[in-house]
Amino acid sequence: MPNSELTTSQAIRQRRSIKTFKTDPIPESVLKELVDLMREAPSSWNFQPTRVVLIRSKEQKEALAAAAWGQKQIIDAPVTFVFAVAVRGWEKHMDAIIKGAVSNGAWPEKFGDFVRENAPGFQKNLGEKEREYALKDAMIMATTLALAAEARGLGTCYMNGWDEKRVLEIIGLQQDKKFGIALVLPVGVPADRPKTPGRLDPSKVVFTDKIPAGSL
């Protein structure tokens, strides 16, 4: 791991999906900092539905790799972060979240009252999309972690290939609409850094005001 930290721009441009990791452990102080930075990620209503499990033991790595169809980066990486969501977790924590935001001056008390009165109805009216919203929040947190890790010379691999039921069981949850898995993210020192595979020309992906007919 380098001593100097990359800028945000450097980390974004350098980050690649790392499929092979060295066996070097992540220093506990660095791991703690990554977790602290990850937790700064925003979420809808600040309801923070994401629950993150750090997979570190040999037994848990092997179980998770098996649930991810044998992908070895989970075995090689010193830590793999599993991003789960508690879809209705806000019901338990809303009052504490509002109280904290008001007490530290982030929210006026009037806005805290607004959230208390309106957020539950908004969440429930989402219906099946409530799970989708929670998963989006988890993806934001995972991306925050990936860039923080890259800035410190570590590599990551966004993984979306796994059996959700088995992953839930591995981290101690059951398959239920109240829970979901957003992402699995191994983190460690890269054994190699792949070159960029390239990106489509901006004219193919970036538009102003609307997407022209036939451009997709």
NUDRENLUM-677082 format. One line per 3 residues: number of its first residue (from 1); their letters; for each residue x, y, z of N, C-alpha, C. Coordinates in steps of 0.2 Angstrom, whole numbers, plus 5000, padded with zeros to 4 digits. Layout:
# residues N
NUM = A = X:Y:Z:X:Y:Z:X:Y:Z  ...
# end
This chain:
# residues 216
1 = MPN = 5004:4994:5000:5000:5000:5000:5004:5006:5000  5003:5011:4996:5007:5017:4995:5006:5022:5001  5011:5026:5003:5010:5030:5008:5006:5036:5007
4 = SEL = 5006:5038:5000:5002:5044:4998:4996:5042:4996  4991:5046:4997:4984:5045:4996:4982:5048:4989  4978:5045:4985:4976:5047:4978:4971:5053:4979
7 = TTS = 4970:5057:4975:4965:5062:4975:4959:5058:4972  4953:5061:4973:4947:5058:4971:4947:5057:4963  4949:5062:4960:4949:5061:4952:4954:5055:4950
10 = QAI = 4960:5055:4954:4965:5049:4952:4961:5042:4954  4958:5042:4960:4955:5036:4962:4950:5033:4957  4946:5038:4954:4940:5036:4950:4943:5034:4943
13 = RQR = 4949:5037:4941:4952:5035:4934:4956:5029:4935  4958:5027:4941:4963:5021:4941:4959:5015:4943  4953:5016:4946:4949:5010:4949:4947:5005:4943
16 = RSI = 4949:4999:4944:4947:4993:4940:4944:4987:4944  4941:4983:4941:4939:4977:4945:4945:4972:4946  4946:4971:4952:4952:4967:4953:4950:4960:4955
19 = KTF = 4953:4955:4951:4951:4948:4952:4956:4944:4955  4962:4946:4956:4967:4943:4960:4970:4948:4965  4970:4945:4971:4973:4949:4977:4979:4946:4980
22 = KTD = 4984:4950:4983:4989:4947:4987:4986:4945:4993  4990:4941:4997:4988:4939:5004:4989:4944:5009  4992:4950:5007:4994:4955:5012:4987:4957:5016
25 = PIP = 4988:4957:5023:4982:4960:5027:4981:4967:5026  4975:4969:5027:4974:4977:5028:4975:4979:5035  4979:4984:5036:4980:4986:5043:4974:4988:5046
28 = ESV = 4973:4986:5052:4967:4987:5056:4965:4995:5056  4970:4999:5056:4968:5006:5057:4966:5008:5050  4968:5005:5044:4966:5007:5038:4959:5004:5037
31 = LKE = 4957:4998:5039:4951:4995:5039:4946:4999:5042  4948:5002:5048:4943:5006:5052:4941:5012:5049  4946:5015:5046:4945:5022:5042:4941:5020:5036
34 = LVD = 4942:5015:5033:4937:5013:5027:4930:5013:5029  4929:5009:5035:4922:5008:5037:4919:5015:5039  4923:5019:5043:4921:5026:5045:4919:5030:5039
37 = LMR = 4923:5030:5033:4921:5034:5027:4915:5031:5024  4915:5024:5024:4909:5021:5020:4903:5023:5024  4903:5024:5030:4897:5026:5034:4894:5033:5033
40 = EAP = 4899:5037:5030:4897:5044:5028:4892:5044:5022  4891:5039:5018:4887:5039:5012:4880:5041:5014  4877:5045:5009:4870:5047:5010:4865:5041:5009
43 = SSW = 4859:5043:5012:4853:5038:5010:4847:5042:5011  4842:5039:5007:4835:5042:5007:4833:5043:5014  4831:5049:5016:4828:5052:5022:4834:5051:5028
46 = NFQ = 4840:5049:5026:4845:5047:5031:4843:5041:5035  4839:5037:5032:4836:5031:5036:4841:5025:5036  4847:5025:5032:4853:5021:5033:4850:5014:5033
49 = PTR = 4848:5011:5028:4845:5004:5028:4851:4999:5027  4857:5001:5025:4862:4996:5024:4865:4993:5030  4866:4986:5030:4869:4983:5035:4875:4979:5032
52 = VVL = 4881:4981:5034:4887:4978:5031:4891:4973:5035  4892:4967:5032:4895:4962:5036:4902:4961:5032  4908:4961:5037:4914:4960:5034:4916:4952:5035
55 = IRS = 4917:4949:5029:4919:4942:5029:4926:4941:5029  4929:4938:5035:4936:4938:5036:4939:4931:5037  4935:4927:5040:4937:4920:5042:4937:4916:5036
58 = KEQ = 4942:4911:5037:4942:4906:5031:4936:4902:5030  4932:4900:5035:4926:4897:5034:4921:4901:5031  4920:4907:5033:4915:4911:5030:4917:4913:5022
61 = KEA = 4923:4914:5021:4926:4916:5014:4924:4910:5010  4925:4904:5012:4924:4898:5008:4916:4897:5007  4912:4898:5012:4905:4898:5011:4903:4903:5006
64 = LAA = 4905:4909:5007:4903:4915:5002:4905:4914:4995  4911:4911:4994:4914:4910:4988:4909:4904:4984  4907:4899:4988:4903:4894:4985:4896:4897:4983
67 = AAW = 4894:4902:4987:4887:4905:4985:4888:4910:4979  4894:4911:4978:4896:4916:4972:4899:4912:4966  4897:4905:4966:4899:4901:4961:4906:4900:4960
70 = GQK = 4910:4900:4965:4917:4898:4965:4922:4904:4963  4919:4910:4963:4924:4916:4962:4929:4917:4967  4935:4916:4965:4941:4915:4970:4943:4922:4973
73 = QII = 4941:4928:4970:4943:4934:4973:4940:4934:4980  4935:4931:4982:4933:4931:4989:4937:4927:4993  4940:4922:4991:4945:4918:4995:4952:4922:4996
76 = DAP = 4954:4925:4990:4960:4928:4990:4960:4935:4994  4955:4939:4994:4955:4945:4997:4955:4945:5005  4958:4949:5008:4958:4948:5016:4952:4950:5019
79 = VTF = 4948:4954:5016:4941:4956:5018:4936:4956:5012  4930:4954:5013:4925:4955:5008:4919:4958:5012  4917:4963:5009:4911:4967:5012:4905:4964:5009
82 = VFA = 4900:4962:5013:4893:4960:5010:4889:4966:5012  4886:4969:5007:4881:4975:5008:4874:4972:5008  4871:4971:5014:4864:4969:5014:4859:4975:5016
85 = VAV = 4853:4974:5015:4848:4980:5017:4843:4977:5022  4841:4981:5027:4835:4980:5031:4830:4984:5028  4826:4982:5024:4821:4986:5020:4816:4990:5025
88 = RGW = 4814:4987:5031:4810:4991:5035:4814:4993:5042  4820:4993:5041:4824:4995:5047:4823:5002:5050  4820:5006:5045:4819:5013:5047:4813:5013:5053
91 = EKH = 4809:5008:5053:4804:5008:5058:4807:5008:5065  4813:5004:5066:4816:5003:5072:4820:5009:5074  4823:5013:5069:4828:5018:5070:4826:5025:5069
94 = MDA = 4820:5026:5066:4818:5033:5064:4819:5038:5069  4816:5036:5075:4816:5041:5081:4823:5043:5083  4828:5038:5083:4835:5040:5085:4838:5044:5079
97 = IIK = 4837:5042:5073:4840:5046:5068:4837:5053:5068  4831:5054:5069:4828:5061:5069:4831:5065:5075  4831:5062:5081:4834:5065:5087:4841:5067:5086
100 = GAV = 4845:5063:5083:4852:5064:5082:4853:5070:5077  4849:5070:5072:4850:5075:5067:4848:5082:5069  4843:5082:5074:4841:5088:5077:4846:5091:5082
103 = SNG = 4848:5086:5086:4852:5088:5092:4859:5091:5089  4862:5088:5084:4868:5091:5081:4867:5096:5076  4861:5099:5076:4860:5105:5072:4860:5104:5064
106 = AWP = 4860:5098:5062:4859:5096:5055:4852:5098:5052  4847:5096:5056:4840:5097:5054:4837:5102:5059  4833:5107:5057:4829:5111:5062:4824:5106:5065
109 = EKF = 4821:5107:5071:4816:5103:5074:4810:5103:5069  4808:5108:5066:4803:5108:5062:4803:5103:5056  4809:5102:5053:4811:5097:5048:4810:5090:5051
112 = GDF = 4813:5089:5057:4813:5083:5060:4805:5081:5061  4801:5085:5063:4794:5084:5064:4791:5082:5057  4793:5085:5052:4791:5084:5045:4793:5077:5043
115 = VRE = 4799:5075:5044:4801:5068:5043:4797:5063:5046  4796:5064:5053:4792:5059:5057:4785:5059:5055  4782:5064:5052:4775:5064:5050:4774:5061:5043
118 = NAP = 4779:5062:5039:4778:5061:5032:4782:5055:5029  4788:5053:5032:4792:5048:5029:4789:5041:5030  4786:5039:5035:4783:5033:5035:4778:5032:5030
121 = GFQ = 4774:5036:5028:4769:5036:5023:4772:5035:5016  4777:5039:5015:4781:5039:5009:4784:5032:5008  4787:5029:5013:4790:5023:5013:4785:5017:5011
124 = KNL = 4779:5017:5015:4774:5012:5014:4771:5013:5007  4770:5019:5004:4767:5020:4998:4772:5018:4992  4778:5016:4994:4783:5014:4988:4781:5007:4986
127 = GEK = 4778:5003:4991:4776:4996:4989:4782:4992:4988  4782:4988:4982:4787:4984:4981:4794:4988:4979  4793:4994:4978:4799:4998:4976:4803:5000:4983
130 = ERE = 4800:4999:4989:4804:5001:4995:4810:4997:4995  4810:4990:4993:4816:4986:4993:4821:4989:4988  4819:4991:4982:4823:4994:4977:4827:5001:4980
133 = YAL = 4823:5005:4983:4826:5011:4986:4831:5009:4991  4830:5004:4995:4835:5002:5000:4842:5000:4996  4841:4996:4991:4846:4993:4988:4850:4998:4984
136 = KDA = 4847:5004:4982:4851:5009:4979:4855:5013:4984  4852:5014:4990:4856:5017:4995:4862:5012:4997  4862:5006:4997:4867:5001:4998:4873:5002:4993
139 = MIM = 4870:5003:4987:4875:5004:4981:4879:5010:4982  4876:5015:4984:4880:5022:4985:4885:5021:4991  4883:5017:4996:4888:5016:5001:4894:5011:4999
142 = ATT = 4892:5006:4995:4898:5002:4992:4902:5006:4987  4900:5011:4983:4904:5015:4979:4908:5019:4983  4906:5022:4988:4910:5026:4993:4915:5022:4996
145 = LAL = 4914:5016:4998:4920:5012:5000:4925:5010:4995  4922:5009:4989:4927:5007:4983:4932:5012:4982  4929:5019:4982:4934:5024:4980:4938:5026:4986
148 = AAE = 4936:5025:4992:4940:5026:4998:4946:5021:4998  4944:5015:4996:4949:5010:4996:4954:5011:4991  4952:5013:4985:4956:5014:4979:4961:5020:4981
151 = ARG = 4959:5025:4984:4963:5031:4986:4969:5029:4990  4968:5023:4994:4973:5021:4999:4977:5015:4996  4977:5014:4989:4981:5009:4986:4978:5002:4986
154 = LGT = 4972:5001:4988:4968:4995:4988:4964:4994:4982  4962:4988:4981:4958:4986:4975:4952:4983:4977  4947:4983:4973:4940:4981:4974:4937:4977:4968
157 = CYM = 4932:4973:4969:4929:4970:4964:4921:4970:4965  4917:4974:4961:4910:4974:4962:4908:4967:4960  4904:4964:4964:4902:4957:4962:4894:4957:4963
160 = NGW = 4891:4955:4957:4884:4954:4957:4882:4947:4955  4886:4942:4956:4885:4936:4954:4885:4931:4960  4879:4930:4963:4879:4926:4969:4872:4924:4970
163 = DEK = 4871:4919:4974:4864:4916:4976:4862:4920:4982  4857:4924:4981:4855:4929:4987:4853:4925:4993  4849:4920:4992:4846:4916:4998:4852:4913:5002
166 = RVL = 4857:4910:4998:4863:4907:5002:4867:4913:5005  4868:4919:5002:4872:4924:5005:4868:4927:5011  4862:4927:5011:4858:4929:5017:4859:4924:5023
169 = EII = 4859:4918:5021:4860:4913:5026:4867:4913:5029  4872:4914:5025:4879:4915:5027:4880:4920:5032  4877:4926:5031:4877:4932:5036:4872:4932:5041
172 = GLQ = 4868:4926:5042:4864:4926:5048:4857:4928:5047  4855:4929:5040:4848:4931:5039:4844:4926:5035  4838:4926:5035:4834:4922:5031:4831:4925:5025
175 = QDK = 4829:4922:5020:4826:4925:5014:4820:4927:5016  4819:4934:5015:4813:4937:5017:4812:4944:5013  4807:4946:5012:4806:4953:5008:4809:4958:5012
178 = KFG = 4809:4957:5019:4812:4963:5023:4820:4964:5022  4823:4959:5019:4830:4959:5019:4832:4958:5011  4838:4960:5010:4841:4959:5003:4848:4960:5003
181 = IAL = 4851:4958:4997:4858:4958:4996:4859:4963:4990  4863:4968:4991:4864:4973:4986:4871:4971:4982  4876:4969:4986:4883:4969:4982:4887:4965:4987
184 = VLP = 4892:4962:4984:4898:4959:4987:4904:4962:4985  4908:4964:4989:4914:4968:4987:4920:4966:4991  4924:4962:4988:4931:4960:4990:4936:4966:4990
187 = VGV = 4940:4967:4995:4944:4972:4996:4951:4970:4998  4956:4972:4995:4963:4970:4997:4968:4973:4992  4975:4971:4993:4980:4973:4989:4980:4970:4982
190 = PAD = 4979:4973:4976:4979:4970:4970:4985:4966:4968  4985:4960:4966:4990:4956:4963:4993:4959:4956  4988:4962:4953:4989:4966:4946:4984:4971:4945
193 = RPK = 4985:4976:4941:4980:4981:4939:4979:4981:4932  4973:4978:4930:4971:4978:4923:4971:4985:4920  4973:4985:4913:4972:4991:4910:4965:4993:4909
196 = TPG = 4963:4999:4907:4956:5001:4906:4954:4998:4899  4948:4995:4900:4945:4992:4894:4942:4997:4889  4942:5003:4891:4939:5009:4887:4932:5010:4889
199 = RLD = 4929:5016:4887:4922:5018:4888:4919:5020:4881  4913:5020:4881:4910:5023:4875:4911:5030:4874  4911:5033:4868:4912:5040:4867:4906:5044:4871
202 = PSK = 4908:5049:4874:4903:5053:4878:4897:5055:4874  4897:5055:4867:4891:5057:4863:4886:5051:4863  4888:5045:4865:4884:5039:4865:4881:5039:4872
205 = VVF = 4883:5042:4877:4880:5041:4884:4878:5047:4888  4880:5053:4885:4879:5059:4889:4875:5064:4885  4869:5066:4887:4864:5070:4883:4862:5076:4887
208 = TDK = 4859:5081:4884:4857:5087:4887:4849:5087:4886  4846:5088:4892:4838:5089:4892:4835:5082:4890  4836:5079:4885:4833:5073:4883:4837:5069:4878
211 = IPA = 4835:5062:4878:4839:5058:4874:4836:5058:4867  4839:5060:4861:4836:5060:4855:4834:5053:4852  4829:5053:4849:4826:5047:4846:4831:5043:4842
214 = GSL = 4831:5037:4843:4835:5033:4839:4843:5032:4841  4844:5036:4847:4851:5037:4849:4853:5031:4853  4849:5027:4856:4851:5022:4860:4852:5015:4856
# end
